[in-house]
Amino acid sequence: MPEMISKIDHVYAGRQLTAGERFHADKEFVGALLGLGRAEPAPIERVPEQYDTRDVAAAAPAVYQTRDVTSSPRQKRKYARR
């Protein structure tokens, strides 16, 4: 049931409503209430969602093993004639 705000004093669902009073209207009557200028939709009040937060530190740089590689001269290939 949408929440509405009464613009004028009127009777709705057996209740006497005053201007500015909030009430819940049936979905099928919302269009009629708006068209007759008797009510307007109530603004939607959003509650901000609370999220769990935590401090996140940057990961430590990875440490890779290194080894010294000394290059030696390549041996020449011996090509045999065919």
N, CA, C and O atoms as a DFTB+ gen file, in Angstrom:
328 C
 N C O
     1  1       0.847      -1.170       0.000
     2  2       0.000       0.000       0.000
     3  2       0.899       1.242       0.000
     4  3       1.690       1.435       0.923
     5  1       0.779       2.072      -1.023
     6  2       1.604       3.274      -1.081
     7  2       1.228       4.282       0.007
     8  3       0.066       4.412       0.391
     9  1       2.231       4.972       0.478
    10  2       1.989       6.001       1.489
    11  2       1.727       7.321       0.772
    12  3       2.460       7.683      -0.149
    13  1       0.699       8.032       1.182
    14  2       0.285       9.276       0.560
    15  2       0.231      10.372       1.622
    16  3       0.197      10.095       2.821
    17  1       0.225      11.623       1.155
    18  2       0.038      12.781       2.034
    19  2      -1.197      13.526       1.546
    20  3      -1.307      13.872       0.369
    21  1      -2.097      13.758       2.444
    22  2      -3.345      14.445       2.111
    23  2      -3.069      15.918       1.813
    24  3      -2.363      16.587       2.568
    25  1      -3.629      16.422       0.704
    26  2      -3.476      17.837       0.356
    27  2      -4.578      18.694       0.964
    28  3      -4.371      19.871       1.263
    29  1      -5.757      18.090       1.146
    30  2      -6.915      18.822       1.685
    31  2      -7.575      17.948       2.744
    32  3      -7.258      16.766       2.880
    33  1      -8.487      18.543       3.483
    34  2      -9.265      17.757       4.449
    35  2     -10.289      16.935       3.680
    36  3     -11.063      17.487       2.898
    37  1     -10.302      15.633       3.889
    38  2     -11.285      14.759       3.229
    39  2     -11.372      13.446       3.993
    40  3     -10.576      13.163       4.888
    41  1     -12.369      12.654       3.607
    42  2     -12.597      11.360       4.238
    43  2     -12.066      10.287       3.302
    44  3     -12.376      10.286       2.111
    45  1     -11.266       9.375       3.838
    46  2     -10.776       8.241       3.053
    47  2     -10.827       6.997       3.937
    48  3     -10.307       6.995       5.053
    49  1     -11.448       5.961       3.437
    50  2     -11.560       4.666       4.121
    51  2     -12.150       4.822       5.525
    52  3     -11.710       4.168       6.470
    53  1     -13.140       5.688       5.646
    54  2     -13.813       5.855       6.921
    55  2     -13.049       6.702       7.920
    56  3     -13.446       6.787       9.082
    57  1     -11.967       7.327       7.498
    58  2     -11.163       8.187       8.378
    59  2     -11.227       9.630       7.909
    60  3     -11.193       9.891       6.706
    61  1     -11.318      10.545       8.816
    62  2     -11.268      11.973       8.481
    63  2      -9.795      12.374       8.456
    64  3      -9.114      12.335       9.481
    65  1      -9.312      12.759       7.277
    66  2      -7.912      13.158       7.115
    67  2      -7.821      14.671       7.045
    68  3      -8.695      15.330       6.483
    69  1      -6.771      15.209       7.612
    70  2      -6.517      16.639       7.531
    71  2      -5.380      16.886       6.550
    72  3      -4.631      15.964       6.226
    73  1      -5.245      18.100       6.082
    74  2      -4.190      18.438       5.126
    75  2      -2.825      18.187       5.755
    76  3      -2.568      18.597       6.887
    77  1      -1.963      17.517       5.020
    78  2      -0.611      17.231       5.500
    79  2      -0.483      15.916       6.251
    80  3       0.622      15.535       6.638
    81  1      -1.589      15.217       6.466
    82  2      -1.554      13.951       7.207
    83  2      -1.143      12.807       6.278
    84  3      -1.591      12.733       5.134
    85  1      -0.295      11.927       6.777
    86  2       0.134      10.752       6.008
    87  2      -0.855       9.617       6.215
    88  3      -1.390       9.421       7.306
    89  1      -1.083       8.872       5.134
    90  2      -1.960       7.711       5.228
    91  2      -1.579       6.720       4.140
    92  3      -0.912       7.077       3.168
    93  1      -2.007       5.476       4.309
    94  2      -1.766       4.426       3.324
    95  2      -3.027       4.257       2.489
    96  3      -4.126       4.090       3.018
    97  1      -2.844       4.304       1.169
    98  2      -3.977       4.170       0.245
    99  2      -3.873       2.841      -0.489
   100  3      -2.779       2.314      -0.696
   101  1      -5.028       2.306      -0.880
   102  2      -5.040       1.112      -1.712
   103  2      -4.506       1.475      -3.094
   104  3      -4.710       2.592      -3.570
   105  1      -3.814       0.520      -3.742
   106  2      -3.208       0.788      -5.048
   107  2      -4.219       1.233      -6.094
   108  3      -3.919       2.092      -6.924
   109  1      -5.416       0.654      -6.058
   110  2      -6.402       0.990      -7.081
   111  2      -6.968       2.401      -6.920
   112  3      -7.570       2.921      -7.859
   113  1      -6.793       3.037      -5.753
   114  2      -7.330       4.374      -5.536
   115  2      -6.276       5.477      -5.642
   116  3      -6.609       6.659      -5.551
   117  1      -5.038       5.111      -5.830
   118  2      -3.971       6.117      -5.896
   119  2      -4.194       7.060      -7.075
   120  3      -4.078       8.276      -6.928
   121  1      -4.512       6.507      -8.233
   122  2      -4.747       7.341      -9.415
   123  2      -5.892       8.320      -9.222
   124  3      -5.805       9.473      -9.645
   125  1      -6.964       7.869      -8.585
   126  2      -8.119       8.740      -8.343
   127  2      -7.758       9.852      -7.359
   128  3      -8.139      11.005      -7.560
   129  1      -7.031       9.515      -6.306
   130  2      -6.641      10.534      -5.320
   131  2      -5.725      11.580      -5.943
   132  3      -5.837      12.767      -5.636
   133  1      -4.823      11.147      -6.816
   134  2      -3.942      12.098      -7.496
   135  2      -4.733      12.946      -8.476
   136  3      -4.551      14.162      -8.538
   137  1      -5.613      12.310      -9.245
   138  2      -6.402      13.019     -10.248
   139  2      -7.342      14.048      -9.656
   140  3      -7.544      15.112     -10.241
   141  1      -7.918      13.747      -8.504
   142  2      -8.827      14.687      -7.849
   143  2      -8.093      15.764      -7.059
   144  3      -8.703      16.720      -6.580
   145  1      -6.760      15.599      -6.925
   146  2      -5.969      16.586      -6.188
   147  2      -6.132      16.482      -4.688
   148  3      -5.884      17.453      -3.972
   149  1      -6.541      15.332      -4.200
   150  2      -6.744      15.162      -2.763
   151  2      -5.493      14.708      -2.030
   152  3      -5.361      14.922      -0.825
   153  1      -4.577      14.082      -2.758
   154  2      -3.379      13.567      -2.093
   155  2      -2.216      13.551      -3.069
   156  3      -2.402      13.649      -4.282
   157  1      -1.034      13.427      -2.532
   158  2       0.180      13.298      -3.330
   159  2       1.037      12.191      -2.714
   160  3       0.929      11.918      -1.519
   161  1       1.885      11.554      -3.519
   162  2       2.727      10.481      -2.961
   163  2       3.702      11.037      -1.927
   164  3       4.254      12.124      -2.096
   165  1       3.901      10.289      -0.875
   166  2       4.859      10.695       0.158
   167  2       6.267      10.437      -0.357
   168  3       6.504       9.433      -1.028
   169  1       7.210      11.335      -0.050
   170  2       8.587      11.094      -0.484
   171  2       9.146       9.841       0.195
   172  3       8.862       9.559       1.359
   173  1       9.927       9.121      -0.552
   174  2      10.515       7.886      -0.022
   175  2      11.715       8.257       0.826
   176  3      12.635       8.933       0.364
   177  1      11.695       7.811       2.057
   178  2      12.797       8.083       2.974
   179  2      13.729       6.892       2.949
   180  3      13.380       5.798       3.393
   181  1      14.909       7.119       2.426
   182  2      15.882       6.032       2.339
   183  2      16.784       6.060       3.556
   184  3      17.264       7.112       3.979
   185  1      16.996       4.897       4.097
   186  2      17.917       4.745       5.215
   187  2      19.232       4.252       4.630
   188  3      19.262       3.207       3.981
   189  1      20.313       4.981       4.847
   190  2      21.577       4.522       4.282
   191  2      21.969       3.164       4.863
   192  3      21.857       2.922       6.064
   193  1      22.424       2.299       3.982
   194  2      22.800       0.959       4.419
   195  2      24.141       1.009       5.133
   196  3      25.057       1.716       4.711
   197  1      24.245       0.266       6.194
   198  2      25.486       0.200       6.951
   199  2      26.294      -0.992       6.455
   200  3      25.805      -2.121       6.444
   201  1      27.512      -0.739       6.052
   202  2      28.387      -1.798       5.587
   203  2      29.505      -1.998       6.595
   204  3      29.987      -1.049       7.213
   205  1      29.902      -3.242       6.747
   206  2      31.061      -3.524       7.585
   207  2      32.301      -3.133       6.797
   208  3      32.495      -3.574       5.665
   209  1      33.131      -2.309       7.401
   210  2      34.341      -1.877       6.724
   211  2      35.547      -2.296       7.535
   212  3      35.461      -2.532       8.740
   213  1      36.642      -2.383       6.868
   214  2      37.884      -2.716       7.558
   215  2      39.017      -2.028       6.823
   216  3      38.914      -1.727       5.633
   217  1      40.086      -1.786       7.540
   218  2      41.257      -1.184       6.921
   219  2      41.982      -2.250       6.126
   220  3      42.219      -3.358       6.607
   221  1      42.322      -1.899       4.920
   222  2      43.020      -2.840       4.057
   223  2      44.375      -2.242       3.717
   224  3      44.462      -1.148       3.159
   225  1      45.419      -2.962       4.055
   226  2      46.770      -2.513       3.753
   227  2      47.214      -3.151       2.442
   228  3      46.756      -4.233       2.072
   229  1      48.094      -2.474       1.762
   230  2      48.614      -3.012       0.514
   231  2      49.449      -4.257       0.813
   232  3      50.100      -4.354       1.853
   233  1      49.414      -5.185      -0.105
   234  2      50.174      -6.422       0.073
   235  2      51.661      -6.128      -0.017
   236  3      52.093      -5.251      -0.765
   237  1      52.431      -6.871       0.753
   238  2      53.880      -6.721       0.721
   239  2      54.384      -7.223      -0.628
   240  3      53.856      -8.197      -1.163
   241  1      55.400      -6.565      -1.180
   242  2      55.909      -7.024      -2.471
   243  2      56.465      -8.443      -2.355
   244  3      57.047      -8.817      -1.336
   245  1      56.277      -9.210      -3.402
   246  2      56.734     -10.595      -3.399
   247  2      58.255     -10.634      -3.474
   248  3      58.888      -9.821      -4.148
   249  1      58.807     -11.582      -2.779
   250  2      60.261     -11.760      -2.780
   251  2      60.546     -13.016      -3.587
   252  3      60.109     -14.114      -3.240
   253  1      61.293     -12.829      -4.681
   254  2      61.629     -13.950      -5.531
   255  2      63.089     -14.323      -5.308
   256  3      63.934     -13.470      -5.039
   257  1      63.357     -15.601      -5.425
   258  2      64.741     -16.053      -5.296
   259  2      65.486     -15.676      -6.572
   260  3      64.965     -15.810      -7.679
   261  1      66.668     -15.221      -6.399
   262  2      67.500     -14.888      -7.553
   263  2      68.761     -15.711      -7.488
   264  3      69.204     -16.113      -6.412
   265  1      69.325     -15.954      -8.621
   266  2      70.604     -16.639      -8.636
   267  2      71.459     -15.996      -9.716
   268  3      70.964     -15.504     -10.730
   269  1      72.731     -16.021      -9.464
   270  2      73.671     -15.443     -10.416
   271  2      73.914     -16.434     -11.537
   272  3      74.239     -17.598     -11.302
   273  1      73.754     -15.963     -12.731
   274  2      73.979     -16.806     -13.896
   275  2      75.127     -16.191     -14.677
   276  3      75.065     -15.046     -15.124
   277  1      76.152     -16.969     -14.824
   278  2      77.284     -16.495     -15.628
   279  2      77.185     -17.153     -16.988
   280  3      76.915     -18.347     -17.115
   281  1      77.409     -16.348     -17.980
   282  2      77.298     -16.910     -19.324
   283  2      78.655     -17.437     -19.766
   284  3      79.695     -16.834     -19.504
   285  1      78.615     -18.563     -20.433
   286  2      79.842     -19.150     -20.983
   287  2      79.714     -19.120     -22.498
   288  3      78.604     -19.164     -23.029
   289  1      80.809     -19.049     -23.177
   290  2      80.733     -18.995     -24.632
   291  2      80.105     -20.267     -25.188
   292  3      80.350     -21.366     -24.691
   293  1      79.284     -20.098     -26.236
   294  2      78.636     -21.257     -26.852
   295  2      79.645     -22.034     -27.683
   296  3      80.580     -21.482     -28.264
   297  1      79.418     -23.305     -27.712
   298  2      80.268     -24.136     -28.557
   299  2      79.737     -24.066     -29.978
   300  3      78.528     -24.042     -30.211
   301  1      80.661     -24.036     -30.914
   302  2      80.269     -24.009     -32.313
   303  2      79.782     -25.374     -32.735
   304  3      80.281     -26.401     -32.275
   305  1      78.803     -25.371     -33.615
   306  2      78.290     -26.641     -34.126
   307  2      79.168     -27.079     -35.293
   308  3      79.661     -26.284     -36.092
   309  1      79.321     -28.362     -35.333
   310  2      80.058     -28.915     -36.451
   311  2      79.038     -29.471     -37.428
   312  3      78.270     -30.378     -37.108
   313  1      79.051     -28.904     -38.626
   314  2      78.102     -29.364     -39.625
   315  2      78.791     -30.407     -40.499
   316  3      79.904     -30.214     -40.989
   317  1      78.097     -31.493     -40.669
   318  2      78.634     -32.542     -41.534
   319  2      78.005     -32.386     -42.900
   320  3      76.819     -32.077     -43.021
   321  1      78.812     -32.602     -43.936
   322  2      78.276     -32.534     -45.293
   323  2      77.438     -33.739     -45.565
   324  3      77.741     -34.835     -45.096
   325  1      76.415     -33.557     -46.296
   326  2      75.566     -34.698     -46.627
   327  2      75.810     -35.149     -48.002
   328  3      75.183     -36.104     -48.459
